[in-house]
Amino acid sequence: MATVELRFSALPEHVRTARLVAAAVARRAGVDESVLDEVRLAVGEACSRAVGLHLRSGLEDPVRVTLVEQEKRFLIEVGDGVGLEPEPAAPAADADADDSGEDAMGLAVISGLVDDLDVASDDVGGVVRMSWPVAEPQVSA
């Protein structure tokens, strides 16, 4: 099981690099070419969400991206240092309401791109886990 780990400063300009690395590692892992755009978009949304959470919370910790090549799946985890925030009972009419709306929209976009999606917390903060199937290795006859 091969693993690539990225950590980057929570700056929007680093999201593009994470997308490019994710697509390259996904291709090497055997993810179908037709799905690579979805991988790029989903990673971009997840990383942009993590960057936004860090910037709004004033965190200087890096955003974490883990790319894991498993036997039949390619797994990507995007971690932030903020974690899951409880849903407000009623939307507030301030900037925080707009921020939570952006988070929800980003997660909605990701869920449209990824069949296997999990949003949870770990010891460090929040984690968006996404995975895609990898092609079976071709056996030559």
C-alpha positions in Angstrom: 0.0 0.0 0.0 1.7 3.2 -1.2 1.0 6.5 0.5 1.8 10.1 -0.4 1.4 12.8 2.2 1.2 16.5 1.5 1.1 19.3 4.1 0.7 22.9 2.9 0.1 26.3 4.3 -3.5 27.3 4.4 -3.3 29.5 1.3 -5.6 29.3 -1.7 -2.7 29.3 -4.1 -1.6 25.9 -2.8 -4.9 24.2 -3.7 -3.9 23.9 -7.3 -0.7 22.0 -6.4 -2.7 19.6 -4.3 -5.1 18.9 -7.2 -2.3 18.3 -9.6 -0.5 15.9 -7.2 -3.7 14.0 -6.5 -4.5 13.5 -10.2 -0.9 12.3 -10.8 -1.0 9.8 -7.9 -4.5 8.7 -8.9 -3.4 8.0 -12.4 -0.4 6.0 -11.2 -2.7 4.1 -8.8 -4.9 2.9 -11.7 -7.9 5.2 -11.4 -9.7 5.3 -14.7 -8.8 8.3 -16.9 -12.4 9.2 -17.2 -12.6 9.8 -13.5 -9.4 11.9 -13.1 -11.3 15.2 -13.6 -13.6 14.3 -10.8 -10.7 13.5 -8.5 -9.1 16.8 -9.3 -12.3 18.7 -8.7 -13.2 16.9 -5.5 -9.7 17.4 -4.1 -9.8 21.1 -5.0 -13.2 21.5 -3.3 -12.0 19.7 -0.1 -8.7 21.6 0.0 -10.4 25.0 -0.6 -12.9 24.1 2.2 -10.0 23.3 4.6 -8.1 26.4 3.6 -11.2 28.5 4.3 -11.8 26.9 7.7 -8.2 27.6 8.7 -8.3 31.2 7.5 -11.6 31.9 9.3 -10.3 30.2 12.5 -6.9 31.9 12.4 -5.1 28.6 12.4 -1.6 28.5 11.2 -1.4 24.6 11.1 -1.0 23.1 7.6 -3.8 21.5 5.6 -3.1 17.7 5.4 -3.7 15.6 2.3 -3.1 11.9 2.3 -3.2 9.8 -0.9 -3.4 6.1 -0.3 -3.1 3.5 -3.0 -5.0 0.4 -1.7 -5.5 -2.9 -3.5 -8.9 -2.0 -5.0 -9.5 1.6 -4.0 -7.6 4.9 -4.2 -8.2 6.9 -1.0 -7.7 10.6 -0.4 -8.1 12.3 3.0 -8.1 16.0 3.3 -7.6 17.1 6.9 -8.1 20.4 8.6 -7.3 21.5 12.2 -10.7 22.8 12.9 -13.0 19.8 13.0 -16.7 19.5 12.6 -18.7 22.4 13.9 -22.2 21.7 15.2 -25.0 22.8 12.9 -26.7 25.9 14.1 -30.3 25.6 15.1 -31.3 28.5 12.9 -29.2 30.3 10.4 -27.8 33.6 11.7 -27.9 36.7 9.5 -24.2 37.4 9.7 -20.9 36.5 8.0 -20.7 33.2 9.8 -23.9 32.0 8.2 -22.4 32.7 4.8 -19.3 30.8 5.7 -21.2 27.7 6.8 -23.2 28.0 3.6 -19.9 27.9 1.6 -18.9 24.8 3.6 -22.2 23.1 2.9 -22.0 24.0 -0.8 -18.4 22.7 -1.1 -19.5 19.4 0.6 -22.5 19.2 -1.8 -20.2 19.6 -4.8 -17.9 16.9 -3.4 -20.8 14.5 -2.8 -21.8 14.9 -6.4 -18.4 13.9 -7.6 -17.6 11.1 -5.2 -19.6 8.0 -4.5 -17.6 7.0 -1.4 -17.5 10.1 0.8 -17.1 10.4 4.6 -16.9 13.7 6.6 -15.7 13.1 10.1 -13.2 14.2 12.8 -10.0 12.7 13.9 -7.5 13.6 16.7 -6.3 16.7 14.8 -9.5 18.1 13.3 -11.9 17.5 10.5 -11.3 14.9 7.7 -12.9 14.6 4.3 -12.4 11.0 3.1 -13.0 10.2 -0.6 -12.2 7.0 -2.5 -12.5 5.7 -6.1 -12.1 2.2 -7.5 -8.8 1.3 -9.3 -8.7 -0.8 -12.4 -7.8 -4.4 -12.1 -4.3 -5.0 -13.4 -4.3 -6.4 -16.9 -3.0 -10.0 -17.1 -1.1 -10.8 -20.4 -1.9 -14.2 -22.0 
